[in-house]
Amino acid sequence: MNPPTVMAAIRNFFKLIPLEVAPTARNDCLELSRFVAELSVCDYYFTDKRPSHTALACILTAFEGQTHEHLPKQYRQKFVDQAFRIGKVNCTVQEVHDSRLKLREIYQNGQFHKQKNERSGGQSPSNVQNGNCNDGDEHSANDVGQNMDSSHVMVSSSYVSDEPMDGCR
């Protein structure tokens, strides 16, 4: 897997997010998608995966980190429909599903979903784009992904169903 290719795919897929999505929700999803993409680079599992599938898994995993108030389900569905119709990528293929599960496992094992004072080791980068890692008070991918605790992801014929990781609706 080529990390710049995955990041380019994430940027391209983000053009498919509906315009109705609030800029803060869009930014939060982008930040968490980039962070999760960086995590994927560290795992051998992703070396033979299609960059478009990995990018899509990163974005869908970032969606899971948002409440349904922040990113309503109809916009998630609209994104998935656009990815299929325009991007010609099916969000329900097994590789995307398995990649989402692996990304969630990596995220949870790194304890990035916990508050800074709850973590036992590891830090969440506060600026993934610039590659800076610190434990300052600024907004971080950890803050964005607070909802990614535990959940079950199911492959479906329409939206790649996800119960928000904290049970939010």
C-alpha positions in Angstrom: 0.0 0.0 0.0 1.2 3.4 -0.9 0.3 6.0 1.9 0.2 9.0 -0.4 -2.2 7.1 -2.7 -4.5 6.4 0.2 -4.4 10.0 1.3 -5.1 11.2 -2.3 -8.0 8.8 -2.4 -9.3 10.2 0.9 -9.1 13.7 -0.5 -11.0 12.6 -3.7 -13.7 10.7 -1.7 -14.2 13.8 0.5 -15.4 15.6 -2.6 -18.4 13.3 -2.5 -19.5 14.3 1.0 -22.8 16.2 0.7 -22.6 19.9 0.7 -25.2 20.0 3.5 -22.7 18.5 6.0 -21.6 21.2 8.4 -18.0 22.4 7.9 -17.1 21.3 11.4 -18.4 17.8 10.8 -16.5 17.7 7.5 -13.3 18.8 9.1 -13.7 16.4 12.0 -14.2 13.5 9.7 -11.2 14.5 7.5 -9.0 14.8 10.6 -10.0 11.4 11.9 -9.8 9.8 8.4 -6.2 11.1 8.0 -5.3 9.8 11.5 -6.8 6.4 10.8 -5.0 6.3 7.5 -1.7 6.9 9.3 -2.5 4.0 11.6 -3.1 1.8 8.6 0.4 2.5 7.3 1.8 0.8 10.5 0.0 -2.5 9.9 1.1 -5.2 7.5 -2.5 -6.2 7.0 -3.1 -3.2 4.6 0.0 -3.8 2.3 -2.0 -5.8 -0.3 -5.3 -3.9 0.0 -6.6 -1.6 -2.7 -5.8 2.1 -1.7 -9.4 3.0 -2.6 -10.8 0.4 -0.3 -8.4 1.4 2.5 -9.3 5.1 2.0 -13.0 4.3 2.1 -12.6 2.2 5.2 -10.8 5.1 6.8 -13.6 7.5 6.0 -16.3 5.1 7.1 -14.4 4.5 10.3 -14.2 8.2 10.9 -18.0 8.5 10.3 -18.4 6.0 13.2 -16.6 8.5 15.5 -19.3 11.1 14.9 -22.6 11.3 16.6 -25.7 11.2 14.4 -26.4 14.8 15.4 -23.0 15.9 14.1 -23.2 13.7 11.0 -26.7 12.5 10.3 -27.3 9.1 8.8 -28.9 10.4 5.6 -25.6 12.2 4.8 -23.6 9.0 5.5 -25.9 7.2 3.1 -25.7 9.9 0.5 -21.9 9.7 0.7 -22.0 5.9 0.2 -24.4 6.2 -2.7 -22.1 8.8 -4.4 -19.0 6.6 -3.8 -20.8 3.8 -5.6 -22.3 5.9 -8.4 -19.5 8.3 -9.1 -16.4 6.7 -7.6 -17.4 3.2 -8.8 -16.4 1.8 -5.4 -18.8 -0.4 -3.5 -18.7 0.3 0.3 -20.2 -3.2 1.0 -17.4 -5.3 -0.4 -15.7 -7.6 2.1 -12.3 -5.9 1.8 -13.8 -2.5 3.0 -15.7 -4.3 5.7 -12.7 -6.2 7.0 -10.5 -3.1 6.7 -13.0 -1.2 8.9 -12.8 -3.8 11.5 -9.0 -3.9 11.4 -8.8 -0.1 11.7 -11.2 -0.1 14.6 -9.1 -2.8 16.3 -5.9 -0.8 15.8 -7.6 2.4 17.0 -8.9 0.7 20.1 -5.7 -1.1 20.9 -3.9 2.2 20.8 -6.4 3.5 23.3 -6.8 6.6 21.1 -10.6 6.7 22.0 -9.9 7.3 25.7 -9.3 10.6 27.3 -5.6 11.6 27.8 -5.8 10.9 31.6 -7.3 7.4 31.0 -4.7 6.2 28.5 -1.9 3.9 29.5 0.7 4.7 27.0 0.6 6.1 23.5 -0.4 9.6 22.4 -2.8 10.8 19.9 -1.4 13.2 17.3 -2.9 16.6 17.7 -2.0 17.5 14.1 -1.8 14.5 11.9 -1.4 16.5 8.7 1.9 18.0 9.9 3.0 14.9 11.7 3.4 16.6 15.0 2.7 14.5 18.1 2.2 16.1 21.4 -0.2 15.9 24.3 -1.2 19.6 24.3 -4.8 20.8 24.8 -5.5 21.6 21.2 -8.2 19.7 19.3 -6.9 16.3 18.2 -8.0 13.2 16.4 -8.5 11.7 19.8 -11.1 14.4 20.6 -12.8 13.8 17.3 -13.0 10.0 17.7 -14.4 9.9 21.3 -17.4 7.9 20.1 -15.3 5.0 18.8 -15.6 2.7 21.7 -17.2 -0.6 20.6 -19.7 -1.6 18.1 -20.6 -4.1 15.5 -20.3 -3.2 11.8 -22.6 -5.0 9.4 -22.3 -5.3 5.6 -25.6 -4.4 4.0 -27.0 -3.7 0.6 -27.3 0.0 1.1 -25.5 2.0 3.8 -22.6 0.1 5.3 -24.5 -0.1 8.6 -22.7 1.1 11.6 -24.1 1.5 15.0 -22.2 4.5 16.4 -19.5 3.2 18.6 -21.0 4.8 21.7 -24.6 4.0 20.8 -25.5 7.6 19.9 -28.3 8.1 17.4 
